Amino acid sequence: MSSSTIPTAVISGTGLWTPEHIITNEELVASYNQWAHRYNDQHARAIAAGEREAKPLGSAEFIEKASGIKQRYAYIKDGILDVDRMRPAIPERPDDALSDQAEIAVNAARRAMDDAGKTAADIDAVIVSCAYTQRSYPAIAIEVQHELGIEGFGFDMLVACSAATFALHRAYEMVAAGTARCVLAINPELTSPQVNYCDRDSHFIFGDVATATIVERTDTCTSSHSYDILGTSAQTQFSSHVRSNFGYVSRANDVDPFGIDKLFHQNGRRVFKEVCPMAIRHMAAHVSHHGFEIADVKRWWLHQANINMNLLISGKLLGREASFEEAPIVLDRYANTASAGSLIAFHLYHQDLEPGDVGVICSFGAGYSIGSLVVRKR
Ligand SMILES: CC(C)(COP(=O)(O)OP(=O)(O)OC[C@H]1O[C@@H](n2cnc3c(N)ncnc32)[C@H](O)[C@@H]1OP(=O)(O)O)[C@@H](O)C(=O)NCCC(=O)NCCS
């Protein structure tokens, strides 16, 4: 489904918050391999008897070649590389302290507000949209709203890899419908707590980050780098090939609420094979719906899960290899940041376009879910 109108809403500001800690592939693999060696030693007899599988060893070269990732940011590095722990050590905060996820959301939000030249009084709604929220209620968005002194309303949304684009869709619709003049959409992607650092095939995929975007009415925009939202398009198709079963019902299921299937897991090959064609068809149709040819699109700010996915998708769309300027890649520095990837790319690489230049922001991933926006520099 697409929507297309005379531009009524613009993206007028973006913000990116990056944690201070970095984990390189080498560090990650050294700790995983140490853990795997220890596991294999501890279970040597069962492995020899064929009762258990040995843990395979990982390699930094494989990770870079298979994913394009060289490093990832971690909100808290402590604990992740500790072979006795293999997960971040994030101290619990009391109910009267700002929660971790609200804190990183506020950090990104303040930057987006500065970028758009907006104060709390200008904003009517806050959306926090990401792959996981750290609690069910009260909404993280309402906590952020309170912290920033924004009146109006806030709510949380979960759409895995497409959380950021789907939130921008909602922001666009609210502004177009007149239910909000200006919306702050934030993606505090605190991914590290849901990574299985003992799984060689997925321990390298994710990084932590927060992005924020201001969507407002065209006539209130004063930003020097704003983009008309020409239209939005979304598509979902159920698949369990990227899945996390973490949830509150585990308590009633009498199962380990932190068991392996409760963490991120995927059939990476199937995801690759099934999502790429969907994303290509989706973007081609969306661009064409607005009367543009693929060649009219100056920049593709694509979801950042895997470099080979991005190269395949941009290559098929363009009919040739895309340059960095045409489809910027941030995976090497940021890894997969769940829904934030396309917005990191947009945040870092949008100021150089000329007025009238058209671009596409697009996410694709778990759900499966695909969300796109066709935008034009003002
Ligand atoms: C996840 C992904 C990067 C894995 O790449 P892949 O090429 O499919 O890798 P495979 O799991 O098939 O493994 C290929 C080989 O490398 C080995 N390998 C896998 N992970 C490894 C690691 N971390 N270190 C070293 N070797 C590894 C495998 O054992 C296999 O060896 P073999 O050929 O001798 O059997 C890839 O499937 C992918 O990009 N999927 C897209 C989905 C995605 O990124 N989703 C993110 C969430 S939306």
PDBQT file of the ligand as one rigid body, heavy atoms in Angstrom, charges set to zero:
ROOT
HETATM    1  C1  LIG A 401      24.349 -14.498   8.571  1.00  0.00    +0.000 C 
HETATM    2  C2  LIG A 401      25.207 -14.563   7.316  1.00  0.00    +0.000 C 
HETATM    3  C3  LIG A 401      26.174 -13.418   7.337  1.00  0.00    +0.000 C 
HETATM    4  C4  LIG A 401      26.017 -15.856   7.314  1.00  0.00    +0.000 C 
HETATM    5  O1  LIG A 401      26.727 -15.955   6.108  1.00  0.00    +0.000 OA
HETATM    6  P1  LIG A 401      26.703 -17.264   5.204  1.00  0.00    +0.000 P 
HETATM    7  O2  LIG A 401      27.620 -17.043   4.097  1.00  0.00    +0.000 OA
HETATM    8  O3  LIG A 401      25.285 -17.588   4.936  1.00  0.00    +0.000 OA
HETATM    9  O4  LIG A 401      27.370 -18.256   6.215  1.00  0.00    +0.000 OA
HETATM   10  P2  LIG A 401      27.034 -19.755   6.519  1.00  0.00    +0.000 P 
HETATM   11  O5  LIG A 401      26.332 -19.787   7.836  1.00  0.00    +0.000 OA
HETATM   12  O6  LIG A 401      26.354 -20.450   5.396  1.00  0.00    +0.000 OA
HETATM   13  O7  LIG A 401      28.495 -20.307   6.642  1.00  0.00    +0.000 OA
HETATM   14  C5  LIG A 401      29.430 -20.395   5.558  1.00  0.00    +0.000 C 
HETATM   15  C6  LIG A 401      30.671 -21.069   6.067  1.00  0.00    +0.000 C 
HETATM   16  O8  LIG A 401      31.356 -20.237   7.013  1.00  0.00    +0.000 OA
HETATM   17  C7  LIG A 401      31.417 -20.890   8.286  1.00  0.00    +0.000 C 
HETATM   18  N1  LIG A 401      31.077 -19.875   9.307  1.00  0.00    +0.000 N 
HETATM   19  C8  LIG A 401      29.860 -19.437   9.692  1.00  0.00    +0.000 A 
HETATM   20  N2  LIG A 401      29.964 -18.511  10.651  1.00  0.00    +0.000 NA
HETATM   21  C9  LIG A 401      31.278 -18.358  10.896  1.00  0.00    +0.000 A 
HETATM   22  C10 LIG A 401      32.023 -17.540  11.787  1.00  0.00    +0.000 A 
HETATM   23  N3  LIG A 401      31.417 -16.663  12.625  1.00  0.00    +0.000 N 
HETATM   24  N4  LIG A 401      33.360 -17.633  11.759  1.00  0.00    +0.000 NA
HETATM   25  C11 LIG A 401      33.983 -18.503  10.924  1.00  0.00    +0.000 A 
HETATM   26  N5  LIG A 401      33.335 -19.298  10.047  1.00  0.00    +0.000 NA
HETATM   27  C12 LIG A 401      32.003 -19.225  10.036  1.00  0.00    +0.000 A 
HETATM   28  C13 LIG A 401      30.354 -21.978   8.251  1.00  0.00    +0.000 C 
HETATM   29  O9  LIG A 401      30.719 -23.043   9.093  1.00  0.00    +0.000 OA
HETATM   30  C14 LIG A 401      30.372 -22.378   6.795  1.00  0.00    +0.000 C 
HETATM   31  O10 LIG A 401      31.449 -23.241   6.563  1.00  0.00    +0.000 OA
HETATM   32  P3  LIG A 401      31.290 -24.472   5.534  1.00  0.00    +0.000 P 
HETATM   33  O11 LIG A 401      31.075 -23.843   4.180  1.00  0.00    +0.000 OA
HETATM   34  O12 LIG A 401      32.586 -25.173   5.679  1.00  0.00    +0.000 OA
HETATM   35  O13 LIG A 401      30.095 -25.244   6.013  1.00  0.00    +0.000 OA
HETATM   36  C15 LIG A 401      24.341 -14.578   6.038  1.00  0.00    +0.000 C 
HETATM   37  O14 LIG A 401      23.546 -15.711   5.969  1.00  0.00    +0.000 OA
HETATM   38  C16 LIG A 401      23.506 -13.375   5.893  1.00  0.00    +0.000 C 
HETATM   39  O15 LIG A 401      23.974 -12.307   5.626  1.00  0.00    +0.000 OA
HETATM   40  N6  LIG A 401      22.189 -13.474   6.011  1.00  0.00    +0.000 N 
HETATM   41  C17 LIG A 401      21.321 -12.331   5.880  1.00  0.00    +0.000 C 
HETATM   42  C18 LIG A 401      20.505 -12.176   7.072  1.00  0.00    +0.000 C 
HETATM   43  C19 LIG A 401      20.971 -11.129   8.031  1.00  0.00    +0.000 C 
HETATM   44  O16 LIG A 401      21.986 -10.519   7.950  1.00  0.00    +0.000 OA
HETATM   45  N7  LIG A 401      20.117 -10.945   9.009  1.00  0.00    +0.000 N 
HETATM   46  C20 LIG A 401      20.365 -10.039  10.063  1.00  0.00    +0.000 C 
HETATM   47  C21 LIG A 401      19.129  -9.786  10.826  1.00  0.00    +0.000 C 
HETATM   48  S1  LIG A 401      17.860  -9.080   9.814  1.00  0.00    +0.000 SA
ENDROOT
TORSDOF 0
